[in-house]
Amino acid sequence: MFKPSHFAAVLLFALFASVVFGITQRDTPRRMIHYGIYCFVLFAGSAIALSWVMFLIAR
Amino acid sequence: MRYSQKGMATAPDKIVPAQAAQQGFVYLPLIAGWLIPGAGHFLLRKWGRGALLAASIVSMFALGIAMQGKLYGGAHDVLDLLGLAGDLGNGLLFVVSRVFGLGADQVLVTTGDYGTRFIVVAGLLNVIAAVDAHRLRTGRKL
């Protein structure tokens, strides 16, 4: 059984979703790579930001 | 009165390669891409895109199963119905997994909850990929 941490699961999710978004939402390979990286940063960044927000609320 | 023969059907129309690619069943890449992740792009000879899509979607689905994610088998309420709709997006992966009894019937561990989301999202991403193959097939995307 595969038991990743919550953050590792977030990163895996962001990676796979970003690859699909990049390929399907843009036309040229260069723009696909840029958009994929952009999506990955947004996925991972928003997860980190929301984690800090929840941490501060829970204190 | 002068007539121009330009544009008149005096000679059989030549089939250019772009038109030749448009022949055949137009929904084949859409259906193939839904049943097998990446297959729609492979049919259109987009090997790199197809391989990346297949690797991403199959990996996501497999990790979901490995995390003891739940495969929805029926719809008892609205949320189950939405989950089943997402799972069905995986096409044959979902059918084969149900036949072989993979995945969990109930979520018993924390990672099982992650796994359930992985499986549902893999199905939704596969639908996006299949629609992308259809757009390529119809010429709406390059």
Backbone of each chain as ProteinMPNN parsed JSONL, in Angstrom:
{"seq_chain_A": "MFKPSHFAAVLLFALFASVVFGITQRDTPRRMIHYGIYCFVLFAGSAIALSWVMFLIAR", "coords_chain_A": {"N_chain_A": [[0.842, -1.205, 0.0], [0.507, 2.2, -0.842], [1.558, 4.979, 0.899], [1.615, 8.089, 0.974], [2.726, 11.284, 2.329], [0.578, 14.049, 3.219], [1.423, 16.358, 1.892], [3.131, 15.308, -0.063], [1.244, 13.938, -1.568], [-0.21, 16.1, -2.529], [1.733, 17.293, -4.179], [2.135, 15.282, -6.101], [-0.427, 15.142, -7.209], [-0.593, 17.758, -8.242], [1.457, 17.662, -10.149], [0.605, 15.691, -12.083], [-1.895, 16.716, -12.884], [-1.106, 19.189, -13.885], [0.463, 18.508, -16.094], [-1.483, 17.428, -17.836], [-3.222, 19.637, -18.094], [-1.468, 21.5, -19.256], [-0.887, 20.33, -21.771], [-3.401, 20.105, -22.953], [-4.597, 22.62, -22.912], [-3.171, 24.507, -24.316], [-1.58, 25.478, -27.452], [0.996, 25.311, -28.704], [4.166, 23.594, -28.232], [6.033, 25.052, -26.625], [4.393, 26.916, -25.275], [2.783, 25.119, -23.974], [4.537, 23.949, -22.108], [5.173, 26.182, -20.533], [2.636, 26.86, -19.521], [2.022, 24.525, -18.142], [3.98, 24.543, -16.113], [3.211, 26.889, -14.849], [0.633, 26.16, -13.892], [1.394, 24.107, -12.126], [2.885, 25.506, -10.199], [0.885, 27.192, -9.225], [-0.933, 25.295, -8.151], [0.652, 23.966, -6.149], [1.607, 26.186, -4.725], [-0.761, 27.452, -3.844], [-1.724, 25.465, -2.162], [0.225, 25.443, -0.153], [-0.04, 28.081, 0.809], [-2.736, 28.086, 1.699], [-2.485, 26.177, 3.674], [-0.91, 27.504, 5.564], [-2.695, 29.533, 6.242], [-4.758, 28.04, 7.442], [-3.313, 26.998, 9.564], [-2.732, 29.316, 11.022], [-5.312, 30.141, 11.69], [-6.093, 28.058, 13.323], [-4.55, 28.387, 15.561]], "CA_chain_A": [[0.0, 0.0, 0.0], [1.256, 3.443, -0.978], [1.076, 5.904, 1.928], [2.371, 9.349, 0.93], [2.268, 12.338, 3.232], [-0.412, 14.921, 2.564], [2.116, 17.268, 0.978], [3.587, 14.517, -1.214], [0.054, 13.688, -2.388], [-0.499, 17.369, -3.215], [2.711, 17.491, -5.256], [1.832, 14.312, -7.169], [-1.657, 15.616, -7.844], [-0.266, 18.959, -9.028], [2.278, 17.266, -11.29], [-0.185, 15.014, -13.122], [-2.92, 17.639, -13.402], [-0.44, 20.247, -14.656], [0.851, 17.937, -17.395], [-2.676, 17.332, -18.685], [-3.675, 20.999, -18.398], [-0.528, 22.12, -20.183], [-1.017, 19.761, -23.125], [-4.74, 20.265, -23.536], [-5.11, 23.991, -22.922], [-2.34, 25.381, -25.152], [-1.401, 24.938, -28.803], [2.374, 25.031, -29.107], [4.934, 22.948, -27.147], [6.614, 26.044, -25.711], [3.324, 27.45, -24.423], [2.327, 24.008, -23.124], [5.473, 23.821, -20.981], [4.996, 27.355, -19.665], [1.353, 26.78, -18.823], [2.126, 23.418, -17.19], [4.741, 25.024, -14.953], [2.353, 27.884, -14.19], [-0.391, 25.422, -13.145], [2.029, 23.394, -11.014], [3.217, 26.501, -9.154], [-0.37, 27.629, -8.605], [-1.454, 24.188, -7.321], [1.496, 23.773, -4.96], [1.653, 27.438, -3.97], [-2.025, 27.691, -3.142], [-1.818, 24.49, -1.068], [1.085, 25.931, 0.938], [-0.647, 29.304, 1.361], [-3.925, 27.713, 2.472], [-2.027, 25.461, 4.881], [-0.517, 28.525, 6.551], [-3.927, 30.204, 6.705], [-5.437, 27.137, 8.389], [-2.463, 26.917, 10.743], [-2.903, 30.554, 11.806], [-6.677, 30.145, 12.236], [-6.204, 27.031, 14.373], [-3.745, 28.725, 16.747]], "C_chain_A": [[0.877, 1.255, 0.0], [0.691, 4.469, 0.015], [1.9, 7.193, 1.902], [1.871, 10.303, 2.017], [1.271, 13.213, 2.469], [0.263, 15.824, 1.524], [2.625, 16.527, -0.263], [2.416, 14.22, -2.152], [-0.32, 14.941, -3.173], [0.444, 17.566, -4.399], [2.46, 16.526, -6.422], [0.593, 14.744, -7.949], [-1.36, 16.803, -8.769], [0.523, 18.593, -10.276], [1.425, 16.678, -12.415], [-1.226, 15.955, -13.724], [-2.287, 18.717, -14.28], [-0.011, 19.745, -16.034], [-0.352, 17.911, -18.336], [-3.187, 18.722, -19.058], [-2.762, 21.658, -19.441], [-0.724, 21.634, -21.602], [-2.354, 20.126, -23.751], [-5.174, 21.726, -23.687], [-4.278, 24.963, -23.762], [-2.003, 24.686, -26.466], [0.034, 24.537, -29.145], [3.153, 24.426, -27.933], [5.514, 23.933, -26.137], [5.567, 26.596, -24.744], [2.768, 26.365, -23.51], [3.207, 23.88, -21.888], [5.283, 24.984, -20.007], [3.705, 27.257, -18.859], [1.35, 25.639, -17.797], [2.87, 23.83, -15.93], [3.899, 26.021, -14.143], [1.284, 27.178, -13.331], [0.216, 24.72, -11.934], [2.332, 24.356, -9.86], [1.944, 26.972, -8.456], [-0.945, 26.545, -7.692], [-0.664, 24.097, -6.01], [1.506, 25.03, -4.089], [0.379, 27.695, -3.2], [-2.21, 26.697, -2.004], [-0.978, 24.943, 0.129], [0.462, 27.157, 1.602], [-1.867, 28.961, 2.212], [-3.556, 26.96, 3.742], [-1.624, 26.45, 5.966], [-1.745, 29.25, 7.096], [-4.635, 29.339, 7.744], [-4.637, 27.002, 9.677], [-2.68, 28.141, 11.645], [-4.313, 30.64, 12.415], [-6.766, 29.191, 13.421], [-5.436, 27.393, 15.643], [-4.598, 29.352, 17.839]], "O_chain_A": [[1.853, 1.352, 0.744], [-0.497, 4.789, -0.02], [2.795, 7.365, 2.729], [0.769, 10.159, 2.546], [1.143, 13.125, 1.248], [-0.257, 16.026, 0.427], [2.559, 17.05, -1.375], [2.568, 14.245, -3.373], [-0.701, 14.858, -4.341], [0.016, 17.954, -5.486], [2.561, 16.912, -7.587], [0.57, 14.714, -9.179], [-1.81, 16.847, -9.914], [0.285, 19.153, -11.346], [1.515, 17.116, -13.563], [-1.413, 15.983, -14.941], [-2.858, 19.113, -15.296], [-0.111, 20.471, -17.023], [-0.252, 18.321, -19.493], [-3.546, 18.961, -20.211], [-3.236, 22.291, -20.384], [-0.728, 22.433, -22.539], [-2.427, 20.422, -24.944], [-6.035, 22.028, -24.513], [-4.652, 26.128, -23.901], [-2.121, 23.467, -26.584], [0.251, 23.524, -29.809], [2.845, 24.706, -26.774], [5.489, 23.679, -24.933], [5.822, 26.726, -23.547], [2.33, 26.654, -22.396], [2.714, 23.726, -20.77], [5.239, 24.781, -18.794], [3.687, 27.538, -17.661], [0.757, 25.76, -16.724], [2.451, 23.511, -14.817], [3.887, 25.989, -12.912], [1.06, 27.557, -12.182], [-0.365, 24.729, -10.848], [2.067, 24.051, -8.697], [1.927, 27.134, -7.236], [-1.394, 26.841, -6.585], [-1.231, 24.144, -4.919], [1.423, 24.944, -2.863], [0.419, 28.106, -2.04], [-2.794, 27.045, -0.978], [-1.411, 24.84, 1.277], [0.442, 27.253, 2.829], [-2.021, 29.481, 3.318], [-4.23, 27.088, 4.765], [-1.949, 26.267, 7.139], [-1.814, 29.545, 8.29], [-5.059, 29.83, 8.79], [-5.213, 26.904, 10.76], [-2.796, 28.017, 12.864], [-4.483, 31.15, 13.523], [-7.438, 29.485, 14.41], [-5.645, 26.777, 16.688], [-4.083, 29.696, 18.903]]}, "seq_chain_B": "MRYSQKGMATAPDKIVPAQAAQQGFVYLPLIAGWLIPGAGHFLLRKWGRGALLAASIVSMFALGIAMQGKLYGGAHDVLDLLGLAGDLGNGLLFVVSRVFGLGADQVLVTTGDYGTRFIVVAGLLNVIAAVDAHRLRTGRKL", "coords_chain_B": {"N_chain_B": [[-21.034, 38.173, -73.577], [-18.781, 37.31, -71.02], [-17.521, 34.372, -69.597], [-16.008, 32.959, -66.813], [-13.955, 30.17, -66.213], [-12.914, 29.651, -63.841], [-13.089, 28.128, -60.753], [-15.235, 26.604, -61.458], [-16.73, 23.37, -61.706], [-15.046, 21.722, -63.447], [-13.021, 19.904, -63.424], [-12.163, 16.98, -61.53], [-12.174, 17.385, -58.017], [-9.186, 17.749, -56.222], [-7.862, 15.82, -53.551], [-6.558, 17.148, -50.818], [-3.86, 16.683, -48.391], [-4.678, 17.604, -45.833], [-7.426, 17.467, -45.997], [-7.723, 14.757, -46.403], [-7.023, 13.764, -43.946], [-9.248, 14.394, -42.548], [-11.121, 12.567, -43.175], [-13.21, 9.677, -42.506], [-14.42, 8.233, -39.394], [-15.403, 10.711, -37.314], [-15.575, 10.875, -34.576], [-13.936, 8.957, -33.543], [-11.252, 9.373, -32.329], [-12.095, 10.668, -29.985], [-13.678, 8.735, -28.639], [-11.86, 6.595, -28.465], [-9.862, 7.832, -26.971], [-11.206, 8.243, -24.591], [-11.753, 5.594, -23.755], [-9.174, 4.404, -23.594], [-6.572, 5.944, -22.045], [-4.861, 8.527, -23.724], [-4.993, 7.296, -26.191], [-6.505, 8.535, -28.165], [-4.893, 10.658, -29.015], [-2.732, 9.189, -29.948], [-3.888, 7.961, -32.186], [-4.038, 10.129, -33.829], [-1.477, 10.526, -34.403], [0.0, 12.001, -32.627], [2.367, 11.473, -30.898], [4.084, 12.162, -28.714], [2.513, 13.891, -27.076], [0.39, 12.153, -26.551], [1.704, 10.082, -25.154], [2.589, 11.41, -22.843], [0.137, 12.229, -21.748], [-1.096, 9.724, -21.343], [0.73, 8.56, -19.53], [0.488, 10.303, -17.34], [-2.272, 10.149, -16.622], [-2.765, 7.376, -16.279], [-0.866, 6.845, -14.286], [-1.837, 8.43, -12.214], [-4.309, 7.22, -11.738], [-3.436, 4.622, -11.024], [-1.917, 5.167, -8.731], [-3.951, 6.087, -7.104], [-5.418, 3.721, -6.754], [-3.426, 2.244, -5.475], [-3.288, 3.613, -3.11], [-5.422, 2.663, -1.772], [-7.836, 3.734, -2.641], [-11.336, 4.465, -3.144], [-13.473, 2.83, -5.441], [-16.227, 3.868, -7.108], [-19.246, 2.122, -7.173], [-21.956, 2.268, -7.386], [-24.77, 4.539, -7.219], [-25.814, 6.042, -4.473], [-26.434, 8.419, -3.348], [-26.347, 11.962, -4.172], [-23.673, 12.813, -4.135], [-22.308, 10.402, -4.427], [-23.133, 9.825, -6.985], [-21.871, 11.815, -8.469], [-19.229, 11.106, -7.977], [-19.19, 8.59, -9.191], [-19.619, 9.363, -11.836], [-17.232, 10.732, -12.33], [-15.401, 8.612, -11.997], [-16.157, 6.962, -14.127], [-15.085, 8.302, -16.242], [-12.585, 7.278, -16.578], [-12.731, 5.213, -18.335], [-11.82, 2.151, -19.783], [-9.994, 1.502, -17.804], [-11.37, 1.826, -15.416], [-13.413, -0.09, -15.719], [-11.942, -2.509, -15.935], [-10.661, -2.503, -13.451], [-12.84, -2.692, -11.737], [-13.786, -5.198, -12.453], [-11.68, -6.862, -11.643], [-11.745, -6.41, -8.98], [-10.266, -4.373, -7.767], [-9.133, -1.594, -5.715], [-10.826, 0.026, -2.937], [-13.821, -0.846, -1.102], [-14.809, 0.644, 0.922], [-13.651, 3.65, 2.445], [-11.048, 3.383, 4.58], [-8.668, 4.248, 5.614], [-6.585, 7.213, 5.951], [-5.099, 7.832, 3.651], [-6.619, 6.538, 1.815], [-8.694, 8.238, 1.287], [-7.377, 10.281, -0.101], [-6.647, 8.73, -2.283], [-9.127, 8.074, -3.417], [-9.885, 10.565, -4.42], [-7.828, 10.945, -6.259], [-8.441, 8.959, -8.149], [-10.951, 9.778, -9.113], [-10.296, 12.323, -10.156], [-8.412, 11.582, -12.074], [-10.105, 10.376, -13.928], [-11.626, 12.617, -14.732], [-9.639, 14.208, -15.867], [-8.969, 12.548, -17.96], [-11.222, 12.734, -19.543], [-11.0, 15.404, -20.353], [-8.654, 15.171, -21.867], [-9.548, 13.437, -23.891], [-11.466, 15.034, -25.149], [-9.767, 16.996, -26.081], [-8.367, 15.531, -27.999], [-10.446, 15.163, -29.788], [-10.863, 17.804, -30.597], [-8.468, 18.251, -31.918], [-8.81, 16.461, -33.987], [-10.978, 17.535, -35.384], [-9.875, 19.808, -36.312], [-9.945, 22.143, -34.847], [-7.939, 22.685, -33.18], [-4.381, 22.864, -33.288]], "CA_chain_B": [[-20.83, 37.943, -72.145], [-17.622, 36.451, -70.783], [-17.607, 33.501, -68.425], [-14.741, 32.45, -66.318], [-14.043, 28.776, -65.764], [-12.273, 29.542, -62.531], [-14.021, 27.754, -59.692], [-16.274, 25.706, -61.952], [-16.383, 21.963, -61.468], [-14.673, 21.104, -64.715], [-12.099, 18.805, -63.144], [-12.415, 16.425, -60.187], [-11.448, 18.044, -56.93], [-8.08, 16.996, -55.642], [-7.928, 15.673, -52.101], [-5.301, 17.58, -50.188], [-3.609, 15.895, -47.188], [-5.467, 18.06, -44.69], [-8.774, 16.927, -46.147], [-7.653, 13.308, -46.237], [-6.987, 13.479, -42.511], [-10.577, 14.624, -41.99], [-12.033, 11.513, -43.568], [-13.377, 8.639, -41.511], [-15.326, 8.494, -38.276], [-14.823, 11.883, -36.664], [-15.589, 10.721, -33.116], [-13.069, 7.842, -33.128], [-10.263, 9.774, -31.313], [-12.794, 10.988, -28.732], [-14.077, 7.485, -27.978], [-10.637, 5.847, -28.138], [-9.19, 8.548, -25.885], [-11.95, 7.995, -23.346], [-11.593, 4.195, -23.339], [-7.761, 4.174, -23.253], [-5.932, 7.262, -21.953], [-3.816, 8.828, -24.705], [-5.203, 6.604, -27.472], [-7.013, 9.501, -29.148], [-3.747, 11.378, -29.568], [-1.946, 8.219, -30.72], [-4.564, 7.785, -33.486], [-3.745, 11.318, -34.636], [-0.011, 10.545, -34.53], [0.604, 12.936, -31.675], [2.939, 10.457, -30.022], [4.603, 12.753, -27.476], [1.391, 14.335, -26.248], [-0.349, 10.963, -26.115], [2.479, 9.352, -24.14], [2.555, 12.181, -21.596], [-1.224, 12.146, -21.195], [-1.308, 8.361, -20.857], [1.544, 8.354, -18.331], [-0.079, 11.082, -16.228], [-3.596, 9.664, -16.213], [-2.645, 6.007, -15.755], [-0.144, 6.927, -13.014], [-2.743, 8.985, -11.202], [-5.281, 6.168, -11.422], [-2.74, 3.527, -10.327], [-1.59, 5.635, -7.378], [-5.219, 6.092, -6.364], [-5.703, 2.33, -6.368], [-2.392, 1.84, -4.507], [-3.593, 4.271, -1.831], [-6.685, 2.076, -1.3], [-8.952, 4.622, -2.959], [-12.62, 3.802, -3.393], [-14.062, 2.867, -6.782], [-17.673, 3.96, -6.942], [-19.938, 1.068, -7.906], [-23.359, 2.636, -7.549], [-25.073, 5.895, -6.776], [-26.819, 6.041, -3.408], [-26.834, 9.816, -3.179], [-25.842, 12.836, -5.237], [-22.209, 12.816, -4.124], [-21.886, 9.132, -5.039], [-23.391, 9.926, -8.427], [-20.785, 12.628, -9.039], [-18.023, 10.281, -7.926], [-19.308, 7.557, -10.233], [-19.419, 10.031, -13.137], [-15.788, 10.96, -12.463], [-14.73, 7.315, -12.192], [-16.453, 6.443, -15.468], [-14.2, 8.98, -17.182], [-11.365, 6.483, -16.771], [-12.944, 4.257, -19.42], [-11.544, 0.737, -19.532], [-9.277, 1.358, -16.522], [-12.399, 1.666, -14.394], [-14.098, -1.37, -15.929], [-11.012, -3.6, -15.592], [-10.442, -2.471, -12.005], [-14.05, -3.215, -11.088], [-13.851, -6.645, -12.725], [-10.68, -7.545, -10.825], [-11.962, -6.093, -7.565], [-9.248, -3.466, -7.233], [-9.69, -0.465, -4.989], [-11.526, -0.314, -1.701], [-15.265, -0.604, -1.096], [-15.003, 1.736, 1.868], [-12.402, 4.323, 2.805], [-10.739, 3.031, 5.967], [-7.453, 4.953, 6.036], [-6.53, 8.588, 5.45], [-4.624, 7.861, 2.263], [-7.705, 6.066, 0.971], [-9.444, 9.419, 0.867], [-6.584, 10.88, -1.192], [-6.719, 7.821, -3.425], [-10.438, 8.231, -4.055], [-9.843, 11.815, -5.217], [-6.921, 10.699, -7.394], [-9.139, 8.166, -9.168], [-11.991, 10.619, -9.726], [-9.663, 13.382, -10.963], [-7.826, 10.93, -13.255], [-11.203, 10.229, -14.884], [-11.983, 13.93, -15.291], [-8.534, 14.613, -16.748], [-9.051, 11.729, -19.172], [-12.277, 13.326, -20.384], [-10.399, 16.602, -20.958], [-7.708, 14.711, -22.893], [-10.316, 12.887, -25.013], [-12.056, 16.177, -25.861], [-8.653, 17.631, -26.792], [-8.136, 14.714, -29.203], [-11.541, 15.47, -30.715], [-10.599, 19.14, -31.16], [-7.399, 18.066, -32.904], [-9.378, 15.729, -35.128], [-11.863, 18.395, -36.164], [-9.115, 20.946, -36.807], [-10.108, 23.342, -34.016], [-6.663, 22.889, -32.498], [-3.263, 22.35, -34.07]], "C_chain_B": [[-19.671, 36.973, -71.94], [-17.82, 35.646, -69.502], [-16.217, 33.042, -68.026], [-14.925, 31.014, -65.848], [-13.421, 28.575, -64.391], [-13.316, 29.186, -61.47], [-15.116, 26.824, -60.156], [-15.795, 24.261, -61.829], [-16.081, 21.263, -62.775], [-13.728, 19.924, -64.526], [-12.387, 18.27, -61.744], [-11.542, 17.117, -59.139], [-10.344, 17.158, -56.4], [-8.227, 16.931, -54.124], [-6.578, 16.055, -51.526], [-5.121, 16.782, -48.898], [-4.462, 16.307, -45.995], [-6.89, 17.522, -44.761], [-8.788, 15.422, -45.937], [-7.667, 12.927, -44.767], [-8.363, 13.628, -41.88], [-11.562, 13.515, -42.352], [-12.12, 10.458, -42.48], [-14.287, 9.096, -40.391], [-14.726, 9.578, -37.379], [-14.733, 11.725, -35.14], [-14.668, 9.601, -32.614], [-11.994, 8.256, -32.109], [-10.899, 10.09, -29.961], [-13.12, 9.713, -27.952], [-12.853, 6.682, -27.561], [-9.9, 6.491, -26.969], [-9.891, 8.366, -24.559], [-11.699, 6.565, -22.85], [-10.17, 3.909, -22.867], [-7.063, 5.528, -23.21], [-4.802, 7.437, -22.975], [-4.064, 8.239, -26.077], [-5.717, 7.555, -28.553], [-5.887, 10.261, -29.813], [-2.858, 10.436, -30.386], [-2.56, 8.018, -32.109], [-4.259, 8.955, -34.425], [-2.246, 11.533, -34.811], [0.646, 11.645, -33.698], [1.23, 12.087, -30.577], [3.398, 11.024, -28.675], [3.496, 13.167, -26.535], [0.629, 13.14, -25.688], [0.373, 10.221, -25.005], [2.449, 10.087, -22.807], [1.178, 12.116, -20.935], [-1.478, 10.767, -20.604], [-0.537, 8.129, -19.565], [0.928, 9.074, -17.13], [-1.376, 10.459, -15.715], [-3.515, 8.261, -15.623], [-1.911, 6.007, -14.414], [-1.059, 7.43, -11.909], [-3.764, 7.933, -10.764], [-4.628, 5.054, -10.599], [-2.366, 3.932, -8.902], [-2.85, 5.688, -6.511], [-5.597, 4.702, -5.888], [-4.71, 1.891, -5.282], [-2.624, 2.473, -3.139], [-4.894, 3.758, -1.23], [-7.852, 3.041, -1.495], [-10.189, 3.82, -3.302], [-13.018, 3.941, -4.852], [-15.572, 2.856, -6.609], [-18.359, 2.896, -7.81], [-21.393, 1.388, -8.162], [-23.577, 4.024, -6.996], [-26.196, 5.849, -5.74], [-27.267, 7.457, -3.07], [-26.143, 10.665, -4.259], [-24.318, 12.823, -5.296], [-21.652, 11.528, -4.727], [-22.057, 9.183, -6.557], [-22.285, 10.73, -9.119], [-19.474, 11.845, -9.058], [-18.03, 9.204, -8.993], [-19.078, 8.162, -11.617], [-17.934, 10.289, -13.373], [-15.04, 9.67, -12.73], [-14.944, 6.776, -13.6], [-15.598, 7.114, -16.538], [-12.923, 8.214, -17.45], [-11.52, 5.411, -17.844], [-12.648, 2.832, -19.012], [-10.771, 0.517, -18.23], [-10.279, 1.098, -15.397], [-13.061, 0.294, -14.502], [-13.209, -2.535, -15.49], [-10.798, -3.657, -14.067], [-11.656, -3.009, -11.249], [-14.123, -4.732, -11.258], [-12.883, -7.41, -11.818], [-10.777, -7.18, -9.345], [-10.891, -5.216, -6.959], [-9.924, -2.293, -6.526], [-10.465, -0.93, -3.769], [-13.022, -0.056, -1.848], [-15.61, 0.545, -0.156], [-13.653, 2.357, 2.187], [-12.14, 4.093, 4.284], [-9.519, 3.768, 6.5], [-7.425, 6.335, 5.388], [-6.11, 8.633, 3.991], [-5.68, 7.327, 1.292], [-8.555, 7.217, 0.455], [-8.702, 10.155, -0.257], [-6.741, 10.038, -2.459], [-8.036, 7.934, -4.173], [-10.464, 9.476, -4.928], [-8.935, 11.647, -6.437], [-7.663, 9.969, -8.52], [-10.189, 9.012, -9.891], [-11.358, 11.669, -10.645], [-8.976, 12.79, -12.195], [-8.893, 10.753, -14.335], [-11.573, 11.549, -15.536], [-10.891, 14.431, -16.239], [-8.567, 13.818, -18.056], [-10.128, 12.246, -20.114], [-11.738, 14.578, -21.085], [-9.465, 16.2, -22.102], [-8.451, 14.171, -24.118], [-10.957, 14.011, -25.831], [-10.973, 16.924, -26.644], [-8.332, 16.863, -28.082], [-9.216, 14.99, -30.243], [-11.326, 16.835, -31.378], [-9.466, 19.082, -32.195], [-7.943, 17.431, -34.174], [-10.227, 16.623, -36.014], [-11.15, 19.645, -36.668], [-9.278, 22.217, -36.004], [-8.844, 23.657, -33.24], [-5.564, 22.28, -33.35], [-2.495, 21.312, -33.287]], "O_chain_B": [[-19.591, 35.941, -72.606], [-18.23, 36.175, -68.469], [-15.37, 32.775, -68.878], [-15.904, 30.68, -65.181], [-13.408, 27.467, -63.853], [-14.317, 29.888, -61.322], [-15.862, 26.297, -59.33], [-14.595, 23.986, -61.847], [-16.775, 20.324, -63.165], [-13.652, 19.043, -65.383], [-12.808, 19.025, -60.867], [-10.36, 17.389, -59.35], [-10.542, 15.967, -56.159], [-8.671, 17.892, -53.496], [-5.582, 15.362, -51.729], [-6.094, 16.258, -48.355], [-4.918, 15.456, -45.232], [-7.489, 17.169, -43.746], [-9.732, 14.871, -45.371], [-8.241, 11.908, -44.381], [-8.629, 13.068, -40.817], [-12.704, 13.52, -41.892], [-11.232, 10.346, -41.635], [-14.849, 10.191, -40.427], [-13.677, 9.382, -36.767], [-13.906, 12.37, -34.495], [-14.618, 9.324, -31.416], [-11.826, 7.561, -31.106], [-10.312, 9.813, -28.915], [-12.867, 9.629, -26.75], [-12.798, 6.15, -26.452], [-9.381, 5.802, -26.09], [-9.244, 8.337, -23.512], [-11.459, 6.353, -21.662], [-9.979, 3.243, -21.849], [-6.97, 6.2, -24.238], [-3.905, 6.6, -23.073], [-3.411, 8.639, -27.041], [-5.394, 7.389, -29.729], [-5.91, 10.489, -31.023], [-2.296, 10.843, -31.403], [-1.833, 7.915, -33.097], [-4.226, 8.798, -35.645], [-1.802, 12.573, -35.297], [1.717, 12.146, -34.04], [0.7, 11.991, -29.47], [3.132, 10.439, -27.625], [3.521, 12.844, -25.348], [0.268, 13.112, -24.512], [-0.244, 9.781, -24.035], [2.301, 9.463, -21.757], [1.069, 11.967, -19.718], [-2.01, 10.646, -19.5], [-1.076, 7.57, -18.61], [0.858, 8.516, -16.035], [-1.548, 10.269, -14.511], [-4.122, 7.984, -14.589], [-2.28, 5.263, -13.506], [-1.047, 6.904, -10.796], [-4.044, 7.779, -9.575], [-5.19, 4.598, -9.603], [-2.485, 3.131, -7.975], [-2.807, 5.369, -5.323], [-6.043, 4.525, -4.754], [-5.091, 1.253, -4.3], [-2.201, 1.925, -2.121], [-5.415, 4.347, -0.283], [-8.735, 3.155, -0.645], [-10.109, 2.656, -3.695], [-12.917, 5.021, -5.435], [-16.127, 1.926, -6.023], [-18.094, 2.783, -9.007], [-21.999, 0.825, -9.073], [-22.687, 4.614, -6.384], [-27.363, 5.647, -6.073], [-28.369, 7.657, -2.56], [-25.453, 10.143, -5.135], [-23.737, 12.822, -6.381], [-20.653, 11.551, -5.446], [-21.238, 8.655, -7.308], [-21.825, 10.374, -10.204], [-18.71, 11.91, -10.021], [-17.009, 8.933, -9.625], [-18.426, 7.556, -12.467], [-17.434, 10.091, -14.48], [-14.152, 9.624, -13.581], [-14.033, 6.204, -14.198], [-15.408, 6.558, -17.62], [-12.244, 8.471, -18.444], [-10.541, 4.768, -18.22], [-13.166, 2.352, -18.004], [-10.884, -0.546, -17.62], [-10.053, 0.248, -14.536], [-13.245, -0.396, -13.5], [-13.652, -3.431, -14.771], [-10.762, -4.738, -13.479], [-11.511, -3.7, -10.24], [-14.477, -5.455, -10.327], [-13.22, -8.47, -11.291], [-9.947, -7.618, -8.547], [-10.629, -5.3, -5.759], [-11.114, -2.033, -6.709], [-10.725, -2.12, -3.593], [-13.446, 0.818, -2.604], [-16.548, 1.308, -0.386], [-12.631, 1.67, 2.196], [-12.904, 4.543, 5.138], [-9.355, 3.897, 7.713], [-8.135, 6.599, 4.417], [-6.683, 9.371, 3.19], [-5.643, 7.625, 0.099], [-9.067, 7.178, -0.663], [-9.311, 10.594, -1.233], [-6.94, 10.564, -3.554], [-8.07, 7.896, -5.403], [-10.997, 9.455, -6.037], [-9.242, 12.149, -7.518], [-7.529, 10.317, -9.693], [-10.301, 8.97, -11.116], [-11.818, 11.882, -11.767], [-8.956, 13.423, -13.25], [-8.62, 10.955, -15.519], [-11.809, 11.607, -16.743], [-11.186, 15.007, -17.286], [-8.237, 14.341, -19.121], [-9.97, 12.203, -21.334], [-11.992, 14.785, -22.271], [-9.481, 16.811, -23.171], [-8.037, 14.414, -25.251], [-10.987, 13.948, -27.06], [-11.228, 17.425, -27.739], [-8.06, 17.464, -29.121], [-8.932, 15.044, -31.44], [-11.578, 17.0, -32.572], [-9.504, 19.775, -33.212], [-7.582, 17.816, -35.286], [-10.209, 16.497, -37.239], [-11.75, 20.456, -37.374], [-8.803, 23.273, -36.423], [-8.689, 24.755, -32.705], [-5.788, 21.294, -34.053], [-1.513, 20.763, -33.786]]}, "name": "protein", "num_of_chains": 2, "seq": "MFKPSHFAAVLLFALFASVVFGITQRDTPRRMIHYGIYCFVLFAGSAIALSWVMFLIARMRYSQKGMATAPDKIVPAQAAQQGFVYLPLIAGWLIPGAGHFLLRKWGRGALLAASIVSMFALGIAMQGKLYGGAHDVLDLLGLAGDLGNGLLFVVSRVFGLGADQVLVTTGDYGTRFIVVAGLLNVIAAVDAHRLRTGRKL"}
